[in-house]
Amino acid sequence: MGKFLVRKIGSKTLAGMIVETEAYIGPQDKASHAFGGKRTARNQAEWMTGGHIYIYLVYGMYWQLNISTGKEDRPECVLIRAIQPTNGIALKGKGVRVKGIERAANGPGKLCRWLKLNKSFYGEDVTKSRRIWLEEKGIKFKPSQIKKGPRIGIDYAGLFWSKKPWRFWLKDNPCVSK
């Protein structure tokens, strides 16, 4: 929360503060694509050292952006669910309210569409990339400003895993997914 996802497209830069995420912890997590130690061409990036992009298509039409967070061969990642677009907008405090832009990237599919992300980003290292990276702007939040709850859309993982409070979002932020 509070880090900025930055995307360079030619001479244009798109950026937004991360305001919503979900965590996936690998082989023991029934909601993870690496559940049971499953390793395929599709989820290989999940097994990379932290900082690599694991992007995949759902429903044949929506890209989902994940960033690996574990050590090599430890498939942990975080799904970036929503960002608060900020490029070209002066930040005032810890949030920005700009009419019309609040819904531009408020969900995993919309976020990828707004940032123009696709399969070409698969496996990209956000610590070295010149087209997508994370930036620290010194924005910090108190624990009371960050809400947590169950991950979304993973009922297939069973009651235990679908109820884990591993979805995190910035309280009262207008750019969090609905």
C-alpha positions in Angstrom: 0.0 0.0 0.0 1.2 3.4 -0.9 3.9 2.4 -3.4 3.4 3.6 -6.9 3.2 1.5 -10.0 4.7 3.3 -13.0 4.3 2.4 -16.6 6.2 4.0 -19.5 4.7 3.8 -23.0 6.9 5.7 -25.5 7.1 9.2 -24.2 4.0 8.8 -22.0 4.0 7.8 -18.4 1.1 6.3 -16.5 1.3 6.0 -12.7 -0.9 5.1 -9.8 -0.7 4.5 -6.0 -1.4 0.9 -5.1 -4.6 0.9 -3.0 -5.7 -2.7 -3.1 -3.9 -6.1 -3.1 -4.4 -9.8 -2.4 -1.8 -12.3 -1.2 -1.2 -15.8 -2.4 1.3 -18.1 -0.6 2.0 -20.9 -3.0 1.8 -24.7 -2.7 -0.3 -24.9 0.5 -2.8 -22.2 -0.7 -5.7 -23.8 -2.6 -6.4 -20.5 -4.3 -2.8 -20.2 -5.7 -2.0 -21.4 -9.2 1.0 -23.1 -7.6 -1.2 -25.2 -5.2 0.2 -28.6 -4.5 3.6 -27.6 -6.1 2.0 -27.3 -9.5 4.6 -25.8 -11.9 3.6 -25.1 -15.5 4.5 -22.8 -18.4 1.6 -20.5 -17.3 2.7 -20.1 -13.7 6.5 -20.3 -14.0 6.8 -16.6 -13.2 5.2 -17.2 -9.9 8.3 -19.3 -9.0 10.7 -16.5 -9.8 12.5 -14.4 -7.3 10.5 -11.5 -5.8 9.9 -8.6 -8.2 8.9 -10.6 -11.4 5.6 -10.1 -13.1 3.1 -13.0 -13.2 0.4 -11.9 -15.6 -2.3 -14.1 -16.9 -5.7 -13.9 -18.7 -9.0 -14.8 -17.0 -12.3 -15.4 -18.7 -10.3 -15.1 -22.0 -10.4 -11.3 -21.7 -9.0 -9.8 -18.5 -5.3 -9.6 -17.7 -4.4 -10.0 -14.0 -1.1 -8.4 -12.7 0.7 -10.3 -10.0 4.2 -9.6 -8.7 6.2 -12.5 -7.2 7.3 -11.9 -3.6 9.1 -15.0 -2.5 12.6 -16.4 -3.0 13.4 -18.3 -6.1 11.4 -21.6 -6.3 9.0 -20.3 -3.6 5.9 -19.4 -5.5 4.4 -16.5 -3.5 2.9 -13.4 -5.1 0.6 -10.5 -4.6 -2.2 -9.6 -7.0 -2.4 -5.9 -7.6 -6.2 -5.3 -7.5 -6.4 -1.5 -7.8 -4.4 1.6 -8.1 -5.3 5.3 -7.7 -4.2 7.0 -11.0 -1.9 9.9 -10.3 0.1 10.8 -13.4 -0.2 14.4 -14.3 -2.1 15.0 -11.1 -0.6 16.9 -8.1 -0.8 14.7 -5.0 -2.4 16.4 -2.1 -1.8 14.5 1.1 -2.4 10.7 0.9 -5.1 10.7 -1.7 -6.4 12.3 -4.9 -10.0 12.8 -5.9 -10.4 13.5 -9.6 -13.8 13.1 -11.1 -13.8 10.4 -13.8 -10.5 8.8 -13.0 -11.6 7.1 -9.8 -12.9 4.1 -11.7 -10.1 3.9 -14.3 -8.1 1.2 -12.5 -10.4 0.0 -9.7 -10.2 -3.7 -10.4 -7.5 -6.1 -11.7 -8.8 -6.2 -15.3 -9.4 -2.5 -15.4 -6.0 -1.8 -14.0 -4.3 -3.8 -16.7 -6.4 -2.2 -19.4 -5.6 1.3 -18.1 -1.8 0.5 -17.9 -2.0 -1.3 -21.3 -0.5 -4.5 -19.8 -0.6 -7.8 -21.6 1.3 -11.1 -21.9 4.5 -9.3 -23.1 5.1 -8.3 -19.5 5.2 -11.9 -18.3 8.3 -12.6 -16.3 9.5 -8.9 -16.4 11.6 -7.8 -13.5 10.0 -4.6 -12.0 13.3 -3.9 -10.2 15.1 -3.5 -13.6 12.4 -2.8 -16.2 12.3 0.4 -18.2 8.6 0.0 -19.0 7.1 -0.9 -15.6 8.4 -0.4 -12.1 7.5 0.4 -8.5 8.4 3.7 -6.8 8.5 4.7 -3.2 7.2 8.2 -2.5 7.4 8.1 1.3 3.6 7.7 1.8 2.9 5.6 4.9 -0.4 4.5 6.4 -1.4 3.7 9.9 -2.7 0.2 10.5 -6.1 1.7 11.1 -6.1 3.1 7.5 -5.7 -0.4 6.0 -8.6 -2.7 5.9 -8.4 -6.5 5.4 -10.9 -9.2 4.4 -11.4 -12.3 2.3 -10.0 -12.5 -1.2 -12.4 -12.2 -4.0 -13.6 -14.8 -6.5 -11.9 -17.9 -5.1 -14.8 -19.9 -3.7 -13.4 -22.9 -5.6 -10.5 -23.0 -3.0 -12.9 -24.1 -0.2 -14.2 -22.3 2.9 -10.9 -22.3 4.8 -8.8 -20.6 2.0 -11.6 -18.4 0.6 -12.2 -16.8 4.0 -8.5 -16.0 4.7 -8.3 -12.2 5.3 -5.5 -11.7 2.7 -7.2 -8.9 0.7 -5.9 -5.5 1.8 -7.2 -2.1 0.8 -6.9 1.5 1.7 -9.9 2.5 3.9 -12.3 5.0 2.2 -10.3 5.2 -0.9 -12.5 5.9 -3.9 -10.3 3.8 -6.3 -10.7 0.5 -4.5 -12.7 -2.2 -6.5 -16.3 -2.7 -5.7 
